[in-house]
Amino acid sequence: MSTAVAEGKTWIGGNEPLKASYGKMMMWFFILSDALTFSGFLAAYGFSRFKFIDAWPIADEVFTHVPFLHGQELPMIYVAFMTFILIMSSVTMVLAVDAGHHLNKAKVTIYMFLTIIGGLIFVGSQAWEWATFIKGDFGAVQTKGGNILQFVDTEGHRVALSDFVVAGHRDRTEHERKNGLWFVNEGTLPTYTVEEVIHGLESHDNILVRTQLLTEEGEKTVLSRAESLEVLKANGKAVVEGANLHVNEYGSPLFADFFFFITGFHGFHVFSGVVINIIIFFNVVIGTYERRKSYEMVEKVGLYWHFVDLVWVFVFTFFYLV
C-alpha cells in the first residue's frame, strides 16, 4: 500500500470523535484515570482487611451514631442515609441533564439546585461522621503488643471507661513549648491512666475485657474475669480514646488509616463536585448556556457527579457492609 493511500485511510479526528465532543472525551479520560486510582485504594483496603481479618473492627459496632439521637445504638443507619442522599442527588442531576437537552432553563435551575443541596448534606454528614469517629465513644486500652482491649458487661454490651473508671489527680502536665520544653509537643492527655482502669475493673465484678480477635462465629473474644484482670495488669500500656492515624479504640490501626484516607479522598471529590456544580448553577441562572443553545456543560459535570456517586457505592459496600 502506498504512503498516499495509507495517509488517506488514517483517521484524522474531528470536532466530535466517537460522537462525543472534546470536552466530554476529556471528562471520560479523567473519570477512567480516577477510577483506577480508587480501585487501587479499595484493593489495598481489601488486602489489608483479609490479612488481619481476625483483628479487624466490626463496622456495625463502629458506625452506630445518628445526630440528635445520642445514646441510641443504630448501626449503619446514618451511613445508609448519607448513601441515599447522594444517590438522590445523582437522580436530580439526571433530570437536570435531561432538562438541558430540552433547553428548559427553569427545570435545569431547580434540579441543579437540588443536586447542590444533596452534595452539601453529604459533605456535612461526612464531616460529622469524621468528628464522631475521631472523638470515640467508649475508650479502650492498648497493650504492649499494640492490640486493643475493650470492655463489656456480662451480657456482651460495650461499656465506656467513664462508666466504671474514676479519674484521679494529675501531677504531670502536657509538654508544651511555653513550659520550657522546646520543640516538644504531645497530644491531649487521656482522661484516665491504665492504673485507674485496672482499679475500676477490680471494683466492678460485672465488667469483662474483650479482645480484638474474632472467634469462628465472627464475634470478638470475651475473656473471663480472671483473664481480664491478668491481661490488663500484664499488658496494659496506654488508654486510647477515639481514633487518629497512630492508634484507635476500634481495633487495628490500619482501619482508621484507610477510613481517613479513602473517605477523605472521596469527600474531597464530592466537595469539588459541589463547587463545580455551584459555578455551573450560576451560569445557568444568568443564561450563559441558553444563549449558547447548549447545556453540554451541565452534562459534563453530570458525568463527574455520577462517577462520584458510583465510587461511593463501592466504598459503602466494601468499607461498611462487607
VOKOL-490252 format. One record per residue (C-alpha): x, y, z. Coordinates in steps of 0.2 Angstrom, whole numbers, plus 5000, padded with zeros to 4 digits. Each point is the difference from the previous one (the first is absolute). Example, Ala and Ser with C-alpha at 12.3 -4.5 7.8 and 13.67 -1.06 7.14 Angstrom:
VOKOL-490252
506249785039
500650174997
This chain:
VOKOL-490252
500050005000
500750174995
500450145013
498650114992
498749865002
500549975018
499950185004
498350014992
499349865011
500850075016
498750075012
500350185002
498850035014
498750144999
499050115011
499049865008
500949834999
498949855005
498550125000
500750095015
500750175002
501850045005
499450055017
499049845004
501449894993
501250095012
498849975015
499949824995
501949995000
500050085018
498749895006
500949844994
501750065008
499150045016
499149835000
501649915000
500650115014
498549955011
500249824995
501850005006
499450075017
498649875002
501149864995
501350055013
498650015013
499349834995
501849925001
500350085017
498349955007
500149824995
501849995006
499550065018
498249934999
500149935017
500450175008
499050114988
498650115008
498249964997
499250154991
498349975008
500850045017
501050154994
498750104990
498550005011
499850195003
498650114993
499950195003
498850065014
499749825005
501449985013
500149845010
499149894988
500949864990
499450014982
501349914990
500350074982
498450105000
500850164997
501249944987
498549924991
499250185001
501650084993
500049874986
498250034996
500250194999
501549984988
499049884989
498550124999
501250144996
500649904985
498149984995
499850195000
501550024990
499349884987
498450104999
501150164998
500949934986
498449944992
499250185002
501650074992
499749894985
498350084998
500750185003
498950025016
500950125010
498850005015
500149825003
501949994998
500150145013
498949905012
500849834998
501850085001
499550085016
499349845007
501649914995
501150135009
498949995016
500249814999
501950014999
500150135014
499049885011
501249864996
501650105003
499350075016
499549825006
501749934996
500850145010
498949965015
500449814998
501850045000
499850115016
499149865008
501349874995
501450105006
499250045017
499549825003
498749945012
500649865012
501950015002
501149855001
501849955005
501449964989
501249865004
501949994999
499749904984
498950134992
498449915002
498450085006
499149955016
498250055001
498749985014
498349925001
498849955013
499549825004
498750014986
501350054987
499550184998
501350134999
500450105015
500950175000
501550045011
499050145008
498749875006
501249915012
501650115001
500350155011
501350124995
501350055013
501150155003
501250044986
501850065005
500750004983
499550134987
500149994982
501750044991
499950174992
501350134994
499450135012
500549895015
501849994995
500049844989
500550074983
499449924984
499049875011
498249984998
498849865004
498249964998
498750035013
500249895015
498849855001
498650035013
500649845010
501649915003
500249814999
500149985018
498450095003
499249884987
500749855009
499350075017
498350034992
499949834993
500549925017
498550105007
498749944988
499749814999
498950024985
501350074989
501049894988
501450034987
499649964982
501549984988
500050054982
500249824994
498549934992
499349825003
499449884987
498350075002
500650174995
499950085017
501450075011
500749905014
499450045017
501249955014
499549935017
500150115016
501749935005
500750014982
499450184998
500950055016
501649914995
500150064982
499750185006
501350005014
501349914989
499850084983
499150165003
501050154992
498950154997
498250065000
499350034983
498650124997
499350024982
501149984984
501450084991
501349954988
501149905013
498749915011
498149985002
498949935013
499149894986
501449884996
501349994987
500950174997
499849964981
498150025002
500150185004
501450044988
498949934985
498550085007
500850175000
500849984984
498749924989
498550105007
501050165000
500549984982
498249964995
499450155011
501250114991
499349944983
498250045006
500550175007
500950044983
498449944991
499050125011
501150154996
499949964981
498149975001
499850175008
501050094986
499049914987
498450045010
500450194999
500449994982
498349924997
499150135010
500850144990
499649924984
501749964993
499549834993
498350064994
500950124989
501249874994
498449894996
501049855009
500049945017
501549884997
500950075015
498749945011
500149834992
501950005003
499950045018
498649875001
501249864994
501250055014
498650005013
499449834995
501849935001
500150075018
498449925004
500549834993
501750015009
499050025017
499049854996
501649905000
500750085015
498449975009
499949824995
501849965004
500450115015
498349995009
499149854995
501249864996
